[in-house]
């Protein structure tokens, strides 16, 4: 893969991660606090997993 394609994939992964975090934060504002904390922790964990997978793909 060319360097340009790698950068595009990394950017898409970062955008996806940001979207997941903002979606979880938005849902936190509309529902129960205890449930929100759990959802937010899950979202952050998933984002970390996605970023790790993207880094492993291009390493």
N, C-alpha and C positions, 0 to 999 in steps of 0.2 A: 504494500500500500504506500502511496506517496505521502509525504509529510503533510500536504494540504488536506488530504482525506482524513488523516489521523487527527488533525486539529479540528476538523468539522465534527468528527465523532465525539471528541472530548467536549466540545462546546454543547453538543446535543445532550450529552450525559449530564453536564452541569445544569443546563436548562431544565431538564427533567427533574433533577434533584431539587432545584429551587421551587419548581411547581408543586412538588409533593409536600415540601415544607410549608409553603404558603397555603396550600389547601388544608393541611392539618391545622395550621394556626387559625384559619377562617372557620373551620368546624368547631374549634375550641370556643370561639366566641358565642356560638349558638347552642351549645349543649352543656351537659353536666360537667363540673370541674374534674371529678375523679376519673371519669371516662375520658376526658380530654387529655389529661396527663398521660394516660396509657396510650392513647392514639398518637400523641406527639412523640413519645418515646419510640413507638413502632415506626413512625415515619422517619425519624432521624436514623434509626438502625437500617431501614431499607435504603435510605439515601447513601449511607456509608457503604453498604453492600454494593450498590450500583456503581459508585465511584471506584471501589476496589476492583470490581470486575472490568471496568473500562481501562483502568491502569494496567491490569494483568493482560488484557488483550493486546495492548500496544507495547508491552515491555519486551 
